[in-house]
Amino acid sequence: MTASDEIPDEQSQPPEQYHRMRDRVLRPELRKNALAGLLSGLGRLVDIVYPPVCPGCGVTLGSHRGLCARCWAGIRFIERPYCEVLGLPFSRDLGPGILSAEAIAEPPAFDRLRSVAVHAGVARRLVHGLKYRDRTDLATMMAAWMLRAGDGTVEAADAILPVPLHRFRMMSRKFNQSAELARHLARLADKPLLATTLLRVKRTTQQVGLGVAAREDNVRGAFRVAAGRKADVAGKRLVLVDDVYTTGATVSAAVRVLRRAGAADITVLTFARALGNSI
């Protein structure tokens, strides 16, 4: 037996502390790699069972959370130039800080409104998919577009909160589409989400099909700030999230409640907004 064949004694073995330290260093990385491999495999399996398709038309895509080129081109995004208060698009650039006639004649309760797109065509189908067909998977993509449309207001905000549903409506629908958008928006922007600060205390009828005056009557007294939660609002810059802006009756009723609770600045941010007969 040569020296190299000799069995080393216990004194020459690495101490037990070394093995424990090595395991602490290596095992988290091994677990992380194993988890990444598992998730990657599951993702491929999901793509086989549920192939990625365009939520606008159903054509097969290369990945989830996107639109085909045709549907993308069909969305009427609301870009500058637009009214600094109501976000109404202008046909030509009239210079910075220009307000629309509507904003001057009837100043809204909120400070500004921003929306991703006109509520028509593909944008409308995305809203209806989220709201009526339980396509909560669309909320991540829609919230990312809303963050861009916010034009810096989300980044400057202290907190984000959704327009709430009444508890009975929540029981029948199972989820609040505005809360889903707000949740993903808060995560993307790394902002606090005030999911239970604003409450809907009046059971209102559906706003769809109602005129302007009827909508205002319907939501009068519908909201309040939860007991003990005024500190969430007082002196804060807030972003109030909803899926669609139509006449503004719902968000205006909510904004007035937040104003009475001391909110300093309120941006209303929606995925879509109705223009003309697109309601």
C-alpha positions in Angstrom: 0.0 0.0 0.0 1.4 3.4 -1.0 1.0 6.6 0.8 -1.7 7.7 -1.6 -3.7 4.5 -0.7 -3.6 5.1 3.0 -6.9 5.7 4.7 -6.9 9.2 6.2 -7.6 9.3 9.9 -10.4 11.4 11.4 -8.1 14.3 12.1 -7.5 14.8 8.4 -11.2 15.0 7.6 -12.9 18.4 7.3 -14.6 19.3 10.5 -18.4 19.0 10.9 -18.7 22.7 11.1 -17.4 22.9 7.5 -20.0 20.5 6.2 -22.8 22.4 7.9 -21.5 25.8 6.6 -21.2 24.3 3.1 -24.7 23.0 3.2 -26.0 26.4 4.3 -24.2 28.0 1.4 -25.1 25.5 -1.3 -28.5 24.3 -0.5 -30.4 27.6 -1.0 -28.9 27.9 -4.4 -29.7 24.3 -5.2 -33.3 24.8 -4.1 -33.5 28.0 -6.1 -32.2 26.2 -9.3 -34.6 23.3 -8.7 -37.5 25.6 -8.2 -36.6 27.5 -11.4 -36.4 24.3 -13.3 -39.8 23.1 -11.9 -41.5 26.4 -12.8 -40.0 26.4 -16.3 -41.3 22.9 -16.8 -44.7 23.8 -15.5 -44.8 26.9 -17.8 -44.1 24.7 -20.8 -46.9 22.3 -19.7 -49.3 25.2 -19.2 -48.5 26.4 -22.7 -49.3 22.9 -24.1 -52.6 22.7 -22.2 -53.5 26.4 -22.6 -51.6 27.7 -25.7 -51.0 31.4 -25.6 -53.6 33.2 -27.7 -54.4 36.8 -28.4 -57.1 37.9 -25.9 -58.5 40.2 -28.6 -59.2 37.7 -31.4 -58.0 34.3 -30.3 -55.1 33.8 -32.8 -52.2 31.8 -31.4 -49.2 33.8 -30.1 -45.7 32.9 -29.1 -46.2 33.9 -25.4 -48.9 34.9 -23.0 -49.9 38.5 -21.9 -49.7 40.1 -25.3 -51.8 41.0 -28.4 -51.4 40.1 -32.0 -50.2 42.8 -34.4 -53.6 43.3 -35.8 -55.4 43.8 -32.5 -52.5 46.0 -31.2 -53.0 48.2 -34.2 -56.7 48.3 -33.6 -56.5 49.9 -30.1 -57.0 53.6 -30.0 -54.4 54.6 -27.4 -54.9 58.0 -25.7 -51.7 59.8 -26.1 -50.7 63.4 -25.9 -51.8 66.0 -26.8 -54.8 65.8 -24.4 -56.6 67.9 -21.7 -54.4 68.0 -18.6 -57.4 67.5 -16.4 -59.9 65.2 -18.2 -57.4 63.5 -20.4 -59.6 64.1 -23.5 -57.4 63.7 -26.6 -57.0 66.8 -28.9 -56.7 66.6 -32.6 -53.7 68.9 -32.6 -51.1 70.1 -30.1 -52.2 73.5 -28.6 -49.3 73.8 -26.2 -48.6 72.6 -22.6 -51.2 72.9 -19.9 -54.2 73.3 -22.2 -57.6 72.4 -20.8 -60.7 71.2 -22.7 -63.9 73.2 -22.8 -65.5 70.5 -20.6 -62.9 70.8 -17.9 -63.3 74.6 -17.8 -67.1 74.6 -17.8 -67.5 71.8 -15.2 -64.2 71.2 -13.2 -64.3 67.6 -11.9 -63.9 66.6 -8.3 -60.6 64.9 -9.0 -57.3 66.5 -10.0 -56.8 64.6 -13.3 -58.0 61.6 -15.3 -55.7 59.3 -17.3 -56.8 56.3 -19.4 -55.0 53.9 -21.6 -57.4 53.7 -24.5 -60.8 54.6 -25.9 -63.5 52.1 -24.8 -64.1 50.5 -28.2 -63.1 47.5 -30.2 -60.2 45.5 -28.7 -59.9 47.6 -25.6 -63.6 47.1 -24.9 -63.2 43.3 -25.4 -60.3 43.3 -22.9 -62.4 45.1 -20.3 -65.4 42.8 -20.8 -63.1 39.7 -20.7 -61.8 40.8 -17.3 -65.1 42.0 -15.9 -67.6 39.5 -17.2 -65.7 36.4 -18.3 -63.4 36.1 -15.2 -60.2 36.7 -17.3 -58.3 37.9 -14.3 -55.1 36.8 -16.1 -55.5 40.0 -18.3 -55.1 42.3 -15.3 -51.3 42.1 -15.3 -51.0 43.2 -18.9 -53.7 45.9 -18.5 -52.1 47.3 -15.3 -48.7 47.6 -17.0 -50.3 49.7 -19.7 -52.1 51.8 -17.1 -48.8 52.5 -15.3 -47.5 54.0 -18.6 -50.7 55.9 -19.2 -50.5 57.4 -15.7 -47.9 59.8 -17.0 -45.8 59.8 -13.8 -48.8 60.2 -11.4 -48.5 56.6 -10.1 -44.8 57.0 -9.4 -45.6 60.3 -7.5 -48.5 58.9 -5.5 -48.4 57.8 -1.9 -50.9 55.0 -2.4 -53.2 53.3 -4.8 -56.8 52.3 -4.1 -59.6 50.7 -6.2 -63.2 51.7 -6.7 -64.9 49.1 -4.4 -67.8 46.8 -5.0 -70.6 46.4 -2.6 -70.3 43.2 -0.5 -73.4 41.7 -2.1 -72.1 42.4 -5.6 -68.7 40.9 -4.5 -70.4 37.7 -3.4 -72.1 37.2 -6.8 -69.1 38.3 -9.0 -66.4 36.7 -6.8 -63.8 39.4 -7.5 -63.6 43.1 -8.1 -62.0 43.9 -11.5 -60.9 47.4 -10.3 -59.2 45.8 -7.3 -57.4 43.3 -9.6 -56.1 46.2 -11.7 -55.1 48.2 -8.6 -53.3 45.2 -7.1 -51.1 44.6 -10.1 -50.5 48.3 -10.5 -49.4 48.7 -6.9 -47.0 45.7 -7.3 -45.5 47.1 -10.6 -45.1 50.5 -9.1 -44.0 49.3 -5.6 -46.7 51.4 -4.0 -49.0 50.7 -1.0 -52.4 49.3 -1.9 -55.3 50.5 0.2 -57.7 47.7 -0.7 -60.1 48.2 2.3 -59.8 51.9 3.0 -62.7 53.0 0.7 -66.0 51.1 1.1 -69.1 50.9 -0.9 -71.9 51.0 1.6 -74.9 51.5 -0.7 -76.1 48.7 -2.9 -76.5 50.4 -6.3 -78.0 49.2 -9.5 -75.9 48.6 -12.6 -74.8 51.9 -14.2 -75.0 50.5 -17.7 -77.9 52.0 -19.6 -78.5 54.9 -17.1 -78.4 58.6 -18.1 -76.0 61.1 -16.5 -78.5 62.3 -13.9 -79.6 58.7 -13.1 -76.0 57.6 -12.7 -75.3 60.4 -10.2 -78.5 59.6 -8.2 -77.6 56.0 -8.2 -74.2 56.4 -6.6 -75.0 59.3 -4.2 -74.0 58.3 -0.7 -72.6 55.0 -2.0 -69.1 55.3 -0.5 -67.4 56.1 2.8 -63.9 55.7 4.3 -63.7 52.8 6.6 -63.7 53.5 10.4 -60.3 54.4 11.7 -58.8 54.6 8.2 -58.8 58.3 7.5 -55.1 58.5 8.2 -54.6 56.4 5.1 -56.0 59.3 3.1 -55.4 62.5 4.9 -52.8 64.7 3.2 -51.9 61.9 0.7 -51.5 61.8 -3.1 -53.8 59.0 -4.2 -54.5 57.1 -7.4 -58.0 55.8 -7.7 -58.3 52.9 -10.1 -61.3 51.8 -12.1 -61.7 49.8 -15.3 -63.7 52.2 -17.4 -64.6 55.9 -17.2 -67.9 56.8 -18.7 -69.8 59.8 -17.3 -67.6 60.0 -14.2 -70.5 59.6 -11.8 -69.0 56.7 -9.9 -65.5 57.9 -9.5 -66.7 61.5 -8.7 -68.8 60.1 -5.8 -65.8 58.2 -4.5 -63.5 61.2 -4.9 -65.7 63.5 -2.9 -65.6 61.1 0.0 -61.8 60.9 -0.2 -61.7 64.8 -0.4 -63.8 65.0 2.8 -61.3 62.6 4.5 -58.5 65.0 3.6 -56.9 63.6 0.4 -54.5 66.2 -1.0 -54.4 65.1 -4.6 -56.4 62.5 -6.5 -55.7 61.0 -9.9 -58.3 58.8 -11.5 -56.7 56.1 -13.6 -58.7 53.7 -15.8 -57.9 51.3 -18.5 -60.5 52.6 -20.9 -62.7 55.7 -21.2 -65.8 56.2 -23.3 -65.9 58.9 -25.9 -69.1 59.9 -27.7 -71.2 56.9 -28.5 -68.5 54.4 -27.5 -70.2 53.9 -24.1 
